[in-house]
Amino acid sequence: MRSKTIKAVVRYIAAQLLCLFVNIMLAALKGGVFRAICLVCTAAVLVCILADLGIKEAAADLKSERISGKPIPMTGMLCAAAAVTLFPAVNRIVLFISALGGGFEFYGIFKLLEPSFLQLCNFIEPSALSANLSAAELTALLPTAAVPGAALLLSYIIARKKHIKSTGF
């Protein structure tokens, strides 16, 4: 269980670093179309890297089940999905506190800590000030916290049911 969680967190961090690199490379392109393309690319990078891990872990679990004859519980992947969802959730809680008058600015840091959705943040509010965020804008960022965990867990569940092979990320 612990190894799946560690693998998921390492993959999550690697995906976020890759997304930051993509954002930096495309930062010179200021147009809205390029921002939208960058948003789709970075979100896809995050989803694909975590989904690949889910597929690989499902294959490993299926193999272990065939060898041992005992079913492998999903608790390891549930913990891994919770682990990769925890960091974005905490970031959003801190952002809410900051935006609601917490006495510190966090939105600029939030954008750097969540590079997979950096362009979404720029679409919602281009400034780096938490005070400029409305309640509706803060609410619009909430669903993105579930994306890493959902990508990991859904790919695992589907791969266990359909026996999908990994593409080799």
N, C-alpha and C positions, 0 to 999 in steps of 0.2 A: 504494500500500500504506500509506503513511504517513497519507494523508488518512482512510482507513477507520479506522485505529487512533485517530486524533485524534477523529474523529466518535464512535466507540464510547466513548472515555473521557469525552468531554464529556456524552454521553447518560447514561452510568453515573452521573456526578456529579450531573447534573440529576435523575435518578431518585431518587438517595439523598437529595437535598435535599427533593424532593417527599415522600418517605417520612418524613423527619424532621418536616416540616410536619404530615402526617397524624397521626403519633404524638403530636405536641405538642397538636394539636386534640382528640384523643381521650384525652388523659392523664387528664382528670377522671373518665372512666368507669372505675371500678375492677373491675367484674365480669369473671369469666372469659369469659363469652360475648362481651363487648365486646372483650376482648383477642384472642380468636380471630378475630373479625370484622376487627379492626385488622390482625392478622397476615396474613390472607388478602388484605386490600386492599393492604397495602404490598408484599407479595410480588408481587401481580398488577400493581401499578404498575411495579415493576422489570422484570418479564418483558415486559409489554406495550410499554414504551418501547424496550427493547432488541430485541424481536422486530420492532417496526415498522422500526427501522433495518436489521435484517437483510433484511426484505422490500424496502425501498427500494434497498438496495445490490444485491440480486439483480436487481431490475428494471433498474437502471442498467447492471449487467454484461451482462445479456441484450441490452439495447439496443446496447451497445458491440460485443458479439459479432456482432449482425446487421449493424451498419454496417461493421465492419472485416473480418468474415469469419474472424477468429481467435478461438479460445477464450480466455476470461479465466481465469487460474489462481485457485484458492481461497486462495492464500497470504496475500493481503491480509486476508481475513476470518478466517483462522486466527490471524494476528497480532493482529487486533482482539479476537478471543475470548480469546486468551491475555492480552492487556492488561487486559481487564475482569475476568479471573479472578485476575490477579496480586495486586491490592490485597487482596481478601478472603483469599487464601491467606497472604499475609504477615501480615495481622491475626491469623489463626488460629495461625500459628507463634509470634508474639509472645505471644498469649494462652496457648498451651501452656507456653512458657518461664516466663511469669508465674505460672501456676497450679502449676507443678512446683517452685516455690521460687526463682524468679528474683530475688527481692528487691525487686520493684516490683509495684504494683497496676495492672492493665490492663483488667480486666473492665468497669469503668464507662466507660472510654474506648472500649472495644470496642463497647459497646452504642450509643454515639453515632456511631461510625464506620460501623456497620452498621445503619442505621435500618430497612432493609427487613425485617430479622429481629429487631428490638428486642423485639417481644412474644414471639417464640420464646425469646429469652434470658431474658425475665422468667418464662416458663413453666418453663424449665429450672432457673434459679436466680435468684430475685428480688433477692438482695443484689448489691452492686456489688464484692464482694471476690473476687479470683481464687482465693484459698485455699479458698473454699467449693465450688469446682467439683471434681467427681470425674472420674475418667478416662472414665466412661460419659457424663457430661454433656459433656465436651470432645469426645468422639467423635460425639455427636449433632449438634454444630455443624459438623462437617466437610463433610457433603454440601451445605450451603448455599453453600459457597465456589464450587461449580461452577455454580450457578444462572445468574449473569449470562452467562458464556461459553456455556453450553448454550442459553440463550434466543436469544442472538445467532446462534450458528452453526446451530442446528437450523432456525430460521426462514429463514435464508439458503438452506440446502440444500433445504428443502421448497419455498420460493418459486422457486428455480431450476428445480426439477423440475416444479412444478405451475403456474408463472406466476401466482402470487397477486399481487393488487394491494394496495398499502398503504391503510390507512384514513385516513392523514393526521395522525399525531401530530406 
